[in-house]
Amino acid sequence: MTNFAQRKIATTTTVKSYRPHNPGHNYYGTGIYLITLVVSQRSPLLGHLGNDVTHPSVTLSPLGEVVMQAWNDIPKKQEAHGNRVAVHACVCMPDHFHGVIEALEPMHWSLGDIIQAFKAACTSHWQLQQGYNRSSNRPISVDCTDPRVPAWMREKACRHTSEGALIRVLSKRQRQQYYALVRREQQPLFDDNYDDTVCLNQRHREAMIAYVHDNPRRAILRRELPHIMQRCLHVQIAERHYGSFGNLFLLRWANKVQVQCHRLHPVSRLPYEQTSDFEQQRQQWVDIIKQGATVMVTPGISHGEIIMKNECLKNGYPIIHIQKDPIGPYWKPERMRFEACVNGNLLILAPWELDAMHAVNGIPADTDYSRFHNLNNLATEICAFNGNAKIINSPTSSQGHS
């Protein structure tokens, strides 16, 4: 299935959670992870986001306080199971949760088991607050006259005292069917799945923790600046389709200049960014920008393009960045690009049909070589476009975690 087809499905069906877990990673071993959980149906049950971007905060609900405490209790509870873990940072947003957790040594449980135990504890506290027994020990209860109720569920609902009628013995698929029929307060607190980002090094660890602490500010900025912090899952620009994040108005600027640099100098075969030709070209681009009313457009793939892209981000120069990674309902840029979006200086575009594009010189379209050429061809098209993007689906500027 192509990326286009996969993303088409993603915009028309319910999204359970985020990207799949990292294939091949050992989740029983040591490691540091940024965990993201989303409250089912995006219900803002965990607290209330403040309005002051200079002093960003979330006022926690009683449930939010319970969730924070349950996270901080993970090391002690897991120690009883022979798992040594530490938690380094966490934040409860109104409808989602971020936390950084570290496995200090190889574990008897997987990371997924630990997160599932945390989610189950939070759900139990939430349901106890509402006067319900814990989900796992509660018999299923449905209106057997409801035509939506499948036969297997009606049969189990009539066996109130038998083991087979308890929610905890249902399969995952059966539980999903059951929870779709009962009221929200009888369902799990969080979505089935969760997102984990594996820490790569010490610098990445510090960035994870900073991201967690910065989440309230990011959320307030996205809420207060909807036009320049806009995330759209499906926009049409000329004849192509993209996901986007940032200031779509940059597309309407009349003067757009493409930044394109090959990896090697065509004559000397030296890395192009180390040559005087690159430095001369870079200075020409900077001079054009400083004259005003110019947007730079680049995928930022080669080293020379990356240097120019980062110079634009650092100095606040307007830029449209075309990236190969998709923009889904929960995607967000890293800090440097996020701040550029806050200032209205950046639009990020992710083409839908990248892997369906043509091969270049007989090399498959999904290789780095062909992607370099295809993405730069898109940059050329964007430079020639001066109209409005057509938003196919509703923007998600005020939704999604930050």
C-alpha positions in Angstrom: 0.0 0.0 0.0 1.4 3.4 -0.9 1.8 6.3 1.6 -1.1 8.0 -0.2 -3.4 5.1 0.4 -2.3 4.7 4.0 -2.8 8.4 4.8 -6.2 8.4 3.0 -7.4 5.7 5.4 -6.0 7.6 8.4 -8.1 10.7 7.7 -11.3 8.8 7.2 -11.1 6.3 10.1 -10.8 6.5 13.8 -7.1 6.8 14.8 -6.5 4.6 17.8 -3.2 6.2 18.8 0.1 7.2 17.4 2.8 5.5 15.4 3.7 1.8 16.0 6.3 1.0 18.6 9.9 0.8 17.3 10.4 -2.5 15.5 13.3 -4.6 16.7 13.8 -2.6 19.9 14.3 -4.7 23.1 11.6 -3.3 25.5 12.8 -5.6 28.3 16.3 -4.1 28.3 17.6 -0.8 29.7 16.6 2.4 28.0 14.9 5.8 28.4 11.6 6.6 26.8 9.2 9.5 26.3 5.7 8.1 26.8 2.6 9.8 25.5 -0.9 8.7 26.4 -4.2 10.2 25.2 -7.4 10.3 27.1 -10.1 8.4 25.1 -12.2 10.6 22.9 -9.9 13.5 23.8 -12.0 14.2 26.9 -10.3 17.0 28.9 -10.6 15.1 32.2 -7.2 15.8 33.6 -7.2 19.5 34.1 -7.6 23.0 32.7 -5.0 24.8 30.6 -4.1 28.4 31.7 -4.0 31.5 29.5 -0.7 33.1 30.5 2.0 32.1 28.0 4.7 33.8 30.2 3.7 31.5 33.2 2.1 28.5 31.5 0.4 26.0 33.7 -2.3 23.3 33.9 -4.6 23.3 36.9 -5.1 19.6 37.6 -8.4 18.1 38.3 -8.7 15.5 41.1 -8.2 12.8 38.4 -5.2 14.6 37.0 -3.6 14.6 40.5 -4.2 10.9 40.8 -2.6 10.3 37.4 0.5 12.3 38.4 0.7 10.4 41.7 0.3 7.0 39.9 3.2 7.9 37.6 5.5 8.9 40.5 4.5 5.6 42.2 5.7 3.5 39.3 9.3 2.9 40.6 8.1 1.6 44.0 5.3 -0.6 42.5 7.6 -2.0 39.9 10.3 -2.8 42.4 7.9 -5.3 43.9 7.9 -7.1 40.6 11.7 -7.1 40.2 11.8 -4.2 37.8 14.1 -1.2 38.5 12.8 1.9 36.8 13.0 5.6 37.4 10.7 8.4 36.3 12.3 11.7 35.3 9.5 14.1 34.2 5.8 14.1 33.6 3.0 16.5 32.7 -0.8 16.2 32.7 -2.4 18.1 29.9 -6.2 18.4 29.9 -6.6 15.5 27.4 -3.2 13.7 27.3 -0.2 12.8 29.4 3.6 12.9 28.8 6.2 11.2 30.9 9.9 10.2 30.7 10.7 6.8 32.2 14.0 4.9 32.4 14.6 1.1 32.7 17.7 1.0 34.9 18.5 -2.7 34.2 17.0 -5.6 32.2 13.5 -6.2 33.4 11.1 -9.2 34.0 8.3 -7.1 32.5 8.4 -5.3 29.2 7.9 -1.5 28.9 4.5 -2.2 27.5 3.5 -4.2 30.6 4.6 -1.4 32.9 2.7 1.2 30.9 -0.4 -1.0 30.8 -0.3 -1.4 34.6 -0.1 2.4 34.9 -3.0 2.9 32.6 -5.1 0.3 34.4 -4.3 1.9 37.8 -5.5 5.3 36.4 -8.6 3.8 35.0 -9.4 2.1 38.3 -9.0 5.3 40.2 -11.2 7.2 37.7 -14.0 4.6 37.9 -13.8 4.4 41.7 -14.2 8.2 41.8 -17.5 7.7 39.9 -18.7 4.8 42.2 -17.9 1.9 39.9 -16.0 -1.2 40.7 -12.7 -1.8 39.0 -13.2 -2.6 35.4 -11.5 -6.0 35.5 -13.8 -7.2 38.3 -17.0 -5.8 36.9 -19.5 -8.0 34.9 -20.4 -6.7 31.5 -23.8 -5.0 31.5 -25.6 -4.1 28.3 -29.2 -3.6 27.1 -29.9 -7.0 25.6 -32.8 -5.5 23.5 -30.4 -3.1 21.7 -30.0 -4.4 18.2 -26.4 -3.3 18.1 -25.4 -5.8 20.8 -23.9 -8.9 19.2 -25.1 -12.4 20.2 -22.0 -13.3 22.1 -22.3 -10.2 24.3 -26.0 -10.8 25.0 -25.2 -14.4 26.1 -22.4 -13.2 28.4 -24.5 -10.4 29.8 -27.1 -12.9 31.1 -24.5 -14.8 33.1 -24.1 -12.2 35.8 -22.4 -14.4 38.4 -20.3 -16.6 36.2 -16.6 -16.0 35.5 -17.3 -15.7 31.8 -19.3 -12.5 32.3 -16.5 -10.5 33.8 -14.8 -7.8 31.6 -11.3 -9.1 32.4 -11.8 -12.4 30.6 -12.9 -10.7 27.3 -10.4 -10.6 24.5 -9.1 -7.3 23.3 -11.4 -7.2 20.4 -14.4 -8.1 22.5 -13.5 -5.4 25.0 -13.4 -2.9 22.2 -16.8 -4.0 21.0 -18.2 -3.8 24.5 -16.7 -0.4 25.4 -18.2 1.0 22.1 -21.7 0.3 23.5 -21.4 1.5 27.1 -21.2 5.0 28.5 -17.9 6.9 28.5 -17.4 6.6 32.3 -17.5 2.8 32.0 -14.7 2.8 29.4 -10.9 2.9 30.0 -9.5 6.3 30.8 -6.8 6.2 28.0 -6.7 5.0 24.4 -5.6 1.4 23.9 -2.2 2.3 22.5 0.5 4.8 23.4 3.5 6.4 21.8 7.0 5.8 23.0 10.1 7.6 21.7 13.4 5.8 22.4 16.1 8.1 23.8 19.2 8.1 21.6 21.8 9.9 23.9 22.2 12.3 26.7 21.4 15.3 24.6 18.2 13.6 23.4 17.3 12.8 27.1 17.6 16.5 28.0 15.5 17.4 25.0 12.8 14.9 26.1 12.6 16.3 29.6 12.6 19.9 28.2 9.8 19.0 25.9 7.7 17.6 28.7 8.2 20.7 30.9 7.5 23.0 27.9 4.2 21.3 26.9 1.8 23.8 28.6 3.5 26.7 26.9 3.3 25.0 23.5 -0.4 24.2 24.0 -1.2 27.8 24.9 0.7 29.1 21.9 -1.1 26.7 19.5 -4.5 27.8 21.0 -3.7 31.5 20.9 -2.1 31.5 17.4 -4.4 29.3 15.3 -3.5 30.9 11.9 0.3 30.4 12.1 0.2 27.2 14.2 -2.2 25.4 12.0 -1.9 21.7 11.5 -3.9 20.3 8.5 -3.9 16.6 7.6 -4.9 17.2 4.0 -4.4 20.3 1.9 -4.2 20.7 -1.9 -1.6 22.9 -3.4 -1.9 23.1 -7.2 -2.4 19.5 -8.3 -0.7 17.9 -5.3 -1.8 16.9 -1.8 0.1 17.5 1.4 -0.1 17.5 5.2 1.0 20.8 6.7 1.9 22.6 9.9 2.5 26.3 10.3 1.7 29.5 8.4 -0.1 28.6 5.1 -0.1 32.3 4.2 3.6 31.9 3.2 2.3 30.1 0.0 0.8 33.4 -1.2 4.1 35.3 -1.1 5.0 36.3 -4.6 8.7 35.9 -4.3 9.7 32.4 -3.4 13.3 31.2 -4.0 14.4 27.6 -4.0 17.4 26.5 -2.0 18.9 23.4 -3.8 22.5 22.1 -3.4 23.8 18.8 -4.6 26.0 16.8 -2.3 29.2 17.2 -4.3 30.6 20.1 -6.3 30.1 19.3 -10.1 33.8 20.1 -10.9 36.0 19.5 -7.9 33.8 16.7 -6.4 34.4 18.1 -3.0 31.4 18.3 -0.5 29.6 21.3 -2.0 29.1 23.1 1.4 32.9 23.3 1.8 33.4 25.2 -1.5 33.6 28.9 -2.3 30.8 28.4 -4.8 28.5 27.4 -1.9 29.5 30.3 0.2 28.9 32.7 -2.7 25.5 31.1 -3.3 24.6 31.2 0.4 25.4 34.9 0.6 23.2 35.6 -2.5 20.3 33.8 -0.8 20.8 35.8 2.4 21.0 39.1 0.5 17.7 38.3 -1.3 16.0 37.5 2.0 17.2 40.8 3.6 15.7 42.7 0.7 12.4 41.6 2.0 9.2 39.8 0.9 11.1 36.6 0.0 10.4 33.0 1.2 13.0 30.3 0.9 11.8 26.9 -0.1 13.8 23.7 0.4 13.5 20.1 1.5 16.8 20.5 3.4 18.2 17.2 2.4 21.8 17.8 1.3 24.3 19.4 3.7 24.2 22.7 1.9 20.4 22.8 2.1 20.5 21.9 5.8 22.9 24.7 6.5 20.7 27.2 4.7 17.5 25.8 6.3 19.0 26.1 9.8 20.2 29.7 9.1 16.7 30.7 8.1 15.2 29.1 11.3 17.9 30.6 13.5 17.6 34.1 12.1 13.8 34.2 11.6 13.9 34.2 7.8 10.6 33.0 6.2 10.9 29.5 4.9 8.8 26.6 3.5 10.3 23.3 4.5 9.2 20.2 2.5 9.9 17.1 4.6 9.6 13.4 3.7 8.1 12.3 7.0 4.2 12.4 7.1 2.2 14.8 9.2 -0.5 12.9 11.1 -3.0 13.9 13.6 -0.5 13.8 16.5 2.6 14.9 14.7 4.5 18.0 15.9 7.8 19.7 15.0 10.9 19.8 17.3 11.7 22.9 19.2 13.5 25.0 16.6 10.8 24.6 14.0 8.1 25.0 16.6 9.5 28.4 17.6 9.7 29.4 13.9 6.1 28.5 13.5 5.2 30.6 16.6 6.8 33.6 14.9 4.9 32.9 11.7 8.1 32.3 9.7 7.7 28.6 8.8 5.4 26.4 6.9 6.1 22.6 6.9 4.7 20.5 4.1 4.7 16.7 3.8 3.7 15.3 0.4 1.1 12.6 0.4 2.3 10.8 -2.7 6.1 10.8 -2.2 6.5 7.0 -2.5 4.2 6.9 -5.5 6.4 9.4 -7.4 8.5 8.3 -10.4 11.9 6.7 -10.2 14.9 8.9 -11.1 17.5 7.5 -13.5 16.1 4.1 -12.9 16.5 4.3 -9.1 13.4 3.5 -7.1 11.3 6.4 -6.0 11.6 5.6 -2.2 15.4 5.7 -2.2 17.3 8.7 -0.8 18.6 9.6 -4.2 15.2 9.7 -5.8 13.6 11.4 -2.8 16.2 14.2 -3.1 15.2 14.9 -6.7 11.5 14.4 -6.2 11.4 16.7 -3.1 13.4 19.3 -4.9 10.9 19.1 -7.8 8.2 19.8 -5.4 10.1 22.8 -4.1 10.2 24.1 -7.7 6.4 23.7 -8.0 5.9 25.4 -4.7 8.0 28.4 -5.8 5.7 28.8 -8.8 2.5 28.6 -6.7 1.0 31.9 -5.6 -2.6 30.9 -4.7 -4.4 29.7 -1.6 -4.0 26.1 -0.4 -7.3 24.2 -0.5 -8.0 22.6 2.9 -9.6 19.3 2.2 -10.2 18.2 5.9 -10.7 20.5 8.9 -7.6 21.9 10.4 -6.5 20.5 13.8 -4.9 23.7 15.1 -6.9 23.6 18.3 -6.7 19.8 18.8 -4.1 17.2 19.4 -1.4 17.1 22.0 1.4 19.7 21.9 
